[in-house]
Amino acid sequence: MAEHTKSTRRQHSADFKLQVVDACRQPDASVAGVALAHGINANLVRRWLREQGIVASSKRVAAEANVLDFVPVRIAPSEAPPGDIRIELRRAGFVATIHWPVQAAPELGAWLQAWLR
C-alpha cells in the first residue's frame, strides 16, 4: 500500500510579497514575468495584487485601482465614407472594372448577384 505524504505549502514573508507586488507595478512589467522571475505561480501573484487593492490584467498591472473607472464616450453619427467601391470582374475572357458609390453598396450587391447568374 502506498504511503501518503503530507504536502506542505510554502510560506512567503510579507517583505517578499511586497517585493513581488512592487515589481509588478513597474512600467511594462507583466504578472507572469514577475512570477516566473521569483519562482512562484502567477495566480498567487494576482491574489497578492488583489489583496493590495491593485487590479491586474492578463498582461499588465494597473498601478492604481481607479484606472478602470468607466468613462462615457459619445460618438457622433457619421455619414457614409466618400469614395467608391472598385471591383474587377472577369468572365469568359471578358474583363470589366466597376466603380460604384459606397452609399449605394446594397444595390451593388443586387446588381452583382443578377450579373453573375
BELFENCOR-V947639 format. One line per field, one symbol per residue. phi: phi as a letter, one per 40 degrees, with the letter a starting at -180 (. if undefined). Layout:
phi = ???
This chain:
phi = .ccccccbccbbccccccccccccccdgcbdcccccccgbccccccccccccgbcbccbbbccbccccdcbcbbbccbcdcchacbbbbbafgcbbbbbbcdcbdcccdcccccccc
